[in-house]
Amino acid sequence: MKIIQVFPCDPDGDSLKSLLKATERALRGSTTTFVRQREGRWVHKRYPGSIKWGETFGGILVAEVKGKEPEHDWQLLSAFIGYLDRHLGDAIDSISIVYR
């Protein structure tokens, strides 16, 4: 399991959570590899496991990346970081990863 903390460039601007939700809605369907299971929980079409995410104080986006097997964590982590970079890169100041 990996914990990702995503820090916004402008904490007083649009929240990363709202930007992430808007991006997911715009890409919903066959054009994305992440599928929304419910609010704050995504699964990847190819890699087994899930990503649970939410927002904390200060607009920090926190996500838990957990593969079905521990050796699959890196695939989900790589896919999610790439997704964030492609779609929210301009709004992100930094990303930290905690290995558990």
N, C-alpha and C positions, 0 to 999 in steps of 0.2 A: 504494500500500500504506500502511496505517495500523497503528501499534502502539498498543494500548490497555493501560494499566496500571490495575488496579482494586485499590484499597487497602481492606482490611476495617476495620470499626469496632473489632472486638475480635480482635486477632491470636491470642489464646489460646482463642477460642471455635470454633464450627464453621467449617471452612475454606470459602472461597468456591467452591473446586473441588467439594467434596462437596455444597454447596447447589445449585450449577449442575447437577451430574449428577442429583441427586434431582428437581429441577424438570423437567429434560428427560425423565426416566423417567415422571414423573406426567403430563406433557402429550403424551407420544408418541402418534402417530396423526395423525388429520386435524385436531386442535384447535390445532396450532401450525404456524408457517411455517418453523421451522428443523428440518432433518432431520439426524440423526446419521449420518455416513458411517462413522466409526470413533472410537475413543477420542480425544478432543481435537480432532476435526475435524467441523465442521458446514457444511452448505450451506443456502441459503435457497431456498424453493420458487419464488419469483418472480425474484429478482435473481441474475444469474450471478456466480459466484465462490465463495469459501469463507472460513471463519473457523477458524483453528487456535488452540487455547488450551491453557494449562497453568498450573501453579502454581510460583512461585519461593519462595525463602527468605523467611520472614516472612508466609507466607500470601497473598502478592500474586498476583493472577490476571493473567496476561499473555496478550493475544490479538493475533493478526495478521489483519487484515481485508484481503483481497485480491480485488478484482473481476476478472472475465475481461478487462475493459478498464479502464484507469485511471479513466475517467469514471464507472464504476459503483461505485467505492469508497464514495462518499458514501451510496448507498442501503443497502449492507450495513452501513456504520458506523451509520447512523441506526437501522436495524432492530435491530441488536445492542445499542446503547445503550438503546433503548426496552425491549427484552427484559430487560436487566439491571435497569433502573429499576422495571419492573412487578413482577418476581419476586424480586429480591434487594435492592431499595432500602433496606430496613431494616438490612441487614448491610454496606452500602457506606459508607465514609467519604468517599472521593474517587476521581475517575477522571481520568487524564491521557491525552492523545492525542499521539503523535509522528507527524508527517507525513514520509513518505519518498518 
